[in-house]
């Protein structure tokens, strides 16, 4: 099996494992409307930070040490997306209604800012006569997740002063 297929399979199994590990298996209230969003435990945020930072380090080390393209060139954006997603879906120490409202506002803000900025970058690249093949959905996803994390923590810090 090719190395990139093995890495893709390992990433998918890791995501499924985290989802199964943090879910509740015996739910009697299966059809009841939930008042809260089910989030990962607080400690998973540190795992997301570790994944994100290690993906950035792998990218920069690979960029500076080797000049040829390798398998890690294709997978570092996946690592950043998985890390930012786990940070975004992790609970805060004090999760209350205000935090849920901040989450909702942050999702709304980051979605529209991310889509608009992605469209702007693609249009600017087209106007400059460049190639838009490197503007894929993974970069838009990473930008949206990064905007969410920054906006959520900024508004949380601003409101809890």
Order of alpha helices (4+ residues) and beta strands (2+ residues): alpha-alpha-alpha-alpha-alpha
